[in-house]
Amino acid sequence: MLAIDDIEDRVHGRQRLARFHAHHGGYGFAPIHVHEATTGNLVAVIPRLGKIPDGNEVALELHPVIRASRKRWPRIDVLVRGDSP
């Protein structure tokens, strides 16, 4: 099971590509952290603009992570768990 969360990475100044994140109330980035849910081990960090991703964006970002997991463990079943803000 993969647990996904976007984390606030607030910027100070006028960094390119920083966006306003309404949930966190500031400008920054919102990288997606992917953990293996049972152990809590970090699987991947996906850099992103600082806005709340919709389900389609998250699905596109997770494809390479899931593809790499299935390449290493071909018979693995992948369940993705995400929390909404």
C-alpha positions, 0 to 999 in steps of 0.5 A: 500500500502506498500512502501519498501526501503533499507537503508544504514547502514554503518559499521566502522571496520570489522563487520561480514557479512558486504558487499560492497554496490556499490550504497552507495560506502561503506561497511555495511548492507542494512536493508529493511524498510517497511512503510504503504505508505498513513500514512508513519507508519513503518510496519517492518524492515528486517535486510539484508546484505549490497548488493542491493536486487533483486526482488526475495529476496525482495519478499521472505523477504516480505512474512511474513509481508504480511502473518501477515497483512492478518492474522489480516485483512483477506480481505485486498488487498496488493500493494507493491511499491518499488523504484529502485536505 
